[in-house]
Amino acid sequence: MNSVSNLSLAANSSVGDIAFIDLKAQQRRIRPAVERRLQAVLDHGRYIAGPEIAELEQKIADFTGAAAAVACASGTAALIIPLLASGVGAGDAVFVPAFTYNATANAILLSGATPVFVDIDPQTFNMSADDLERRIDLVKAEGKLKPRVLMPVDLFGSPADYRVLSDIAERENMFLFADGAQSFGGRLDGRWVGDLAPATAVSFFPGKALGAYGDAGAILSRTENIKECWESIRWHGTCADRKDSVRVGFNGRMDSFQAAVLLEKLAIFEEELAARERIAEVYGARLSRVARPQQHARGARPGWGYYSLCVYNRERVLARLKAMGVPTAVYYTTPLHKMPAFAEYAPEGGLPATEKVAQEIFSLPMHPYLTPAQTDYICDAVESAVAANG
């Protein structure tokens, strides 16, 4: 197949409708188990701080190898809580890539600190260690901010190179805090996301590889001693008996219903991750010939939250894919330093790699319920769309 008309016909017949993320197929598989879990919550009536919360925290910690896990209301809450716990504030610099979702920068500003935007590696789309070193030197030379936090983002589920970043953080005496919102299930040198940095924030937004049926998130730690502080901040800064406020906090709790859903999804997660990996292997083998897929750090195995690649004349390619029945998404059309809310923190001279990738990037369907025929059809469609693009 190499024409738009033939591929459009195939989409309507042999492969059926293709979903970008197929939560319905997953729900059909686990619905009886989820309903039993939700019924249990209704029966015990502990809609906040029910037993499902502690159970989920333990299972997430066991799965990732983290020493402790704290469930919270969203991925954004998971970003804010460790920053507050670290004591960052006015005059502190938090180094973060500009190619990510705006929640990352919002969390920094809500903590009172200042984001320092760093360019990305044009191959991995994750934070460039070389540009990071340059930004640290600039901040130190200027003398207005103190380097306090290094906050890499595991973009699209691909772990950043924590071997290099850990060395930099240690040398500069900075808190290394991973934004793993998209990377639950990712690994580096055999270790899971959640055990790659002293603290890691993950998101369980419904569209994530491990997603709730509403907003939810978690924080993972390599040590147990911070857990009590994080738990306090998520519950308005109260002490263990919740009678007195001992620090500044907010309502960052996960509800019992979301924990109940996540427990059943976690039970099938490794099987779904294997399916995502098989799809990614097909995409990589087929599409690296016609486009530029995201590359990964040596020793990294992504969680495959998204499968993203770069092409020239992206909008023309996406229009052809839409006509062929292939859904796509673009993350992110506008880098953070180009957004009005964060424009005052834009670095002089811009961030060239970030800005170039933002013009070329798009993501293909990625979920465990894509059939082999659909995966092949998507590859046929991309090949055809790129060829027509010249």
C-alpha positions in Angstrom: 0.0 0.0 0.0 1.4 3.4 -0.9 -1.5 5.7 -1.8 -3.7 7.7 0.5 -6.9 6.2 -1.0 -5.7 2.6 -0.5 -4.6 3.2 3.0 -7.8 5.0 3.9 -9.8 2.0 2.6 -7.7 -0.3 4.7 -8.3 1.8 7.8 -12.1 1.4 7.2 -12.0 -2.3 6.6 -9.1 -4.6 7.6 -7.8 -2.9 10.7 -10.8 -1.1 12.0 -10.7 2.2 14.0 -7.3 3.0 15.5 -7.2 4.6 19.0 -4.4 6.8 20.0 -4.8 5.5 23.6 -7.3 2.7 24.1 -8.7 2.8 27.6 -11.9 1.1 26.6 -10.1 -2.1 25.6 -8.2 -2.2 28.9 -11.3 -1.5 30.9 -13.1 -4.4 29.3 -10.3 -6.6 30.4 -10.2 -5.5 34.1 -13.7 -4.2 34.7 -14.9 -7.1 36.9 -11.8 -6.8 39.1 -12.1 -3.0 39.3 -15.7 -3.2 40.2 -14.9 -5.5 43.1 -12.3 -3.0 44.3 -14.7 -0.1 44.1 -17.3 -2.1 45.9 -14.9 -2.7 48.7 -14.3 1.1 49.0 -18.1 1.7 49.1 -18.4 -1.0 51.8 -15.7 0.3 54.1 -16.6 4.0 53.4 -13.0 5.3 53.9 -13.0 7.4 50.7 -9.9 9.3 51.9 -7.0 7.4 53.4 -8.6 4.0 52.9 -6.6 0.8 53.1 -6.1 0.9 49.3 -3.7 3.9 49.7 -1.2 2.0 51.9 -1.5 -1.1 49.8 -0.8 0.8 46.6 2.2 2.6 48.1 3.7 -0.7 49.2 3.2 -2.3 45.8 4.6 0.6 43.9 7.6 0.7 46.1 8.1 -3.1 45.7 7.7 -2.9 41.9 10.2 -0.1 41.4 12.7 -0.9 44.1 12.1 2.4 45.9 12.5 2.5 49.6 9.2 4.4 50.1 6.2 5.7 48.0 3.7 8.3 48.8 0.4 8.4 46.9 -0.9 11.9 46.1 -3.6 13.7 44.2 -1.9 14.3 40.9 1.5 14.3 39.1 1.6 18.0 39.8 1.2 17.5 43.5 4.0 14.9 43.2 6.2 17.6 41.8 5.4 20.2 44.4 5.6 18.2 47.6 9.3 17.2 47.3 10.3 20.8 46.3 8.5 22.1 49.4 10.1 19.4 51.6 13.6 20.4 50.3 13.1 23.9 51.5 13.7 25.6 48.2 12.5 29.1 47.8 13.3 32.7 46.7 16.9 32.9 45.3 17.1 29.2 44.5 17.6 28.0 41.0 16.0 24.8 39.7 17.5 23.5 36.4 14.8 22.0 34.2 14.4 21.3 30.5 12.1 23.6 28.6 10.7 20.8 26.5 8.1 19.4 28.8 4.6 20.0 30.1 4.0 23.2 31.9 3.3 21.5 35.3 7.1 21.1 35.7 7.7 24.9 35.7 4.5 25.6 37.6 5.7 23.4 40.5 9.0 25.2 40.7 7.4 28.7 40.8 4.7 27.6 43.3 7.6 26.5 45.6 9.0 30.0 45.4 12.1 29.0 43.4 13.2 30.1 39.9 13.3 27.8 36.9 16.5 27.9 34.8 15.6 26.4 31.4 18.1 24.0 29.9 18.3 22.8 26.3 17.7 19.2 25.2 19.8 16.6 23.5 18.5 16.6 19.9 18.5 12.8 19.8 17.0 11.8 23.1 14.9 14.9 23.7 16.0 14.8 27.3 18.1 17.3 29.2 21.5 18.1 27.6 24.2 17.5 30.2 26.5 19.9 28.2 24.0 22.7 28.2 23.2 22.0 31.9 26.9 22.5 32.8 26.9 25.8 30.8 23.7 27.0 32.6 25.1 26.2 36.0 28.3 28.2 35.3 26.2 31.1 34.0 24.0 31.1 37.2 27.1 31.0 39.4 28.9 33.7 37.5 25.8 36.0 37.7 25.5 35.5 41.4 21.8 36.2 41.7 20.6 32.7 42.2 22.0 29.7 44.1 21.9 26.3 42.2 19.7 24.1 44.4 17.8 21.5 42.4 18.5 19.5 39.3 15.1 18.4 37.8 15.4 16.3 34.7 12.3 15.1 32.8 12.1 11.5 31.4 10.4 12.7 28.2 7.9 10.4 26.6 8.9 7.6 29.1 12.6 7.5 28.3 14.8 7.8 31.4 17.3 10.7 31.4 20.9 9.8 31.8 21.0 9.7 35.6 24.6 8.4 35.6 25.9 11.8 34.3 23.2 13.9 36.0 23.9 12.3 39.4 27.6 13.2 39.1 26.7 16.8 38.3 24.2 17.1 41.1 26.7 15.6 43.6 29.5 17.9 42.5 27.3 21.0 42.7 25.6 19.9 45.9 22.2 20.0 44.3 19.1 18.0 45.1 18.4 15.6 42.1 14.7 15.3 41.7 13.3 13.3 38.7 10.2 14.3 36.9 9.1 10.8 35.9 5.5 11.8 35.1 5.6 9.9 31.8 8.1 7.2 32.6 6.7 4.7 35.1 7.9 1.4 33.9 11.1 2.8 32.4 14.5 1.4 33.4 18.1 2.4 33.2 20.9 -0.2 33.7 18.2 -2.6 34.9 16.9 -0.3 37.6 13.3 1.0 37.5 12.2 4.6 37.4 11.7 5.4 41.0 15.1 4.1 42.0 17.2 6.3 39.7 17.2 9.5 41.7 16.8 10.4 45.4 13.2 11.5 44.6 11.0 10.8 41.7 7.5 12.2 40.8 5.2 10.0 38.7 1.8 10.8 37.2 -1.2 8.4 37.0 -3.3 10.7 34.7 -5.7 8.4 32.8 -3.6 8.5 29.6 -0.4 7.4 31.2 1.0 3.9 30.8 -0.2 3.3 34.4 -3.2 5.5 34.7 -6.1 6.0 37.1 -9.7 7.0 36.3 -9.0 10.6 37.3 -6.1 12.6 38.6 -3.5 10.8 40.7 0.2 10.6 41.2 3.0 9.4 43.5 6.4 10.3 44.8 9.1 7.6 45.2 12.2 7.9 47.4 15.4 6.0 47.7 15.2 6.5 51.5 12.5 6.0 54.1 13.3 9.0 56.2 11.6 11.6 54.0 8.2 9.8 53.8 6.7 11.3 56.9 7.5 14.8 55.7 5.9 14.2 52.3 2.8 12.6 54.0 2.5 15.7 56.2 2.7 18.1 53.3 0.1 16.3 51.3 -2.3 16.5 54.3 -2.1 20.3 54.8 1.2 20.1 56.7 -0.3 18.4 59.7 1.5 16.1 62.1 0.8 12.3 62.3 -2.5 12.7 64.3 -3.5 15.5 61.9 -4.4 17.8 64.8 -1.7 20.5 64.4 0.0 22.1 61.4 3.8 21.6 61.7 4.8 22.9 58.2 3.2 24.5 55.2 1.2 22.0 53.2 -1.9 21.6 51.0 -4.5 19.0 50.0 -2.4 16.7 48.0 -4.1 13.4 48.9 -5.1 10.6 46.5 -8.6 9.3 47.1 -9.3 5.6 47.8 -11.2 5.1 44.5 -8.2 6.0 42.4 -5.9 3.7 44.4 -8.4 0.9 43.9 -8.3 1.3 40.1 -4.5 1.6 40.1 -4.1 -1.6 42.1 -5.9 -3.6 39.4 -4.0 -1.9 36.6 -0.7 -2.5 38.3 -1.5 -6.2 38.4 -1.4 -6.3 34.6 1.2 -3.6 34.1 4.2 -5.7 33.2 2.3 -7.7 30.6 1.1 -4.4 29.1 4.6 -3.0 29.2 5.8 -6.0 27.2 3.1 -5.4 24.6 4.2 -1.7 24.4 7.8 -2.8 23.9 6.8 -5.1 21.0 5.0 -2.3 19.3 7.9 0.0 19.8 10.3 -2.5 18.2 8.1 -2.7 15.1 7.9 1.1 14.9 11.6 1.5 15.3 12.5 -1.1 12.7 10.2 0.3 10.1 10.1 4.1 10.8 13.8 4.9 11.5 14.2 4.6 7.7 11.8 7.5 7.0 11.8 9.6 10.1 13.8 10.4 13.3 12.5 8.5 16.3 13.5 9.4 19.8 16.8 7.8 20.8 17.5 6.6 24.3 20.4 6.8 26.8 22.7 3.9 26.8 21.3 1.1 28.9 17.8 2.7 29.0 14.5 0.9 28.4 11.6 3.3 28.1 8.3 2.9 29.7 6.8 3.7 26.3 4.2 6.2 27.5 4.5 7.7 24.0 6.2 6.9 20.8 7.5 10.1 19.3 9.5 11.0 16.2 10.5 14.0 14.1 9.7 14.7 10.5 10.1 17.7 8.2 6.9 19.5 7.2 5.1 18.0 10.1 1.7 19.5 9.5 1.5 18.1 6.0 2.5 14.6 7.3 -0.1 14.8 10.1 -2.8 15.9 7.7 -2.1 12.8 5.5 -2.1 10.5 8.5 -5.4 11.9 9.6 -6.9 11.2 6.2 -5.6 7.6 6.5 -7.3 7.1 9.8 -4.1 7.3 12.0 -4.5 9.5 15.1 -1.5 11.5 16.2 -0.7 14.1 18.9 2.0 16.8 19.2 3.8 17.2 22.5 4.8 20.0 22.7 4.2 22.7 20.2 5.5 25.5 22.4 8.5 25.1 24.7 8.1 26.5 28.2 10.5 29.4 27.7 8.2 30.6 24.8 5.0 30.5 26.9 3.8 33.9 28.3 3.7 32.6 31.9 7.4 31.7 31.8 8.7 34.2 29.3 10.7 36.2 31.9 12.8 33.2 32.5 13.7 32.6 28.8 17.4 32.3 28.3 19.2 34.8 26.1 19.7 33.3 22.7 17.0 30.8 23.2 17.3 27.0 23.2 18.1 25.9 19.6 17.6 22.1 19.9 14.4 22.5 21.9 12.9 24.9 19.4 13.9 22.8 16.4 12.4 19.6 17.9 9.2 21.4 18.9 8.6 22.2 15.2 9.1 18.6 14.0 7.9 16.3 16.8 4.7 14.2 16.9 3.5 11.0 18.6 1.9 7.9 17.2 -0.6 5.6 18.8 1.0 3.6 21.6 -1.0 1.3 23.8 -1.0 -2.5 24.6 -4.1 -3.2 22.6 -2.9 -2.2 19.2 -3.1 -5.3 17.0 -0.2 -6.4 14.8 -2.3 -5.5 11.8 -2.9 -2.0 13.1 0.8 -1.5 14.0 1.8 -2.5 10.5 -0.9 -0.3 9.0 0.4 2.7 11.0 3.9 2.1 9.7 2.6 1.8 6.1 0.7 5.1 6.6 3.7 6.9 8.0 5.9 5.7 5.2 3.3 6.8 2.7 2.8 10.2 4.3 6.5 10.9 4.5 7.1 9.8 0.9 4.3 12.0 -0.3 5.9 14.9 1.6 9.0 14.7 -0.6 
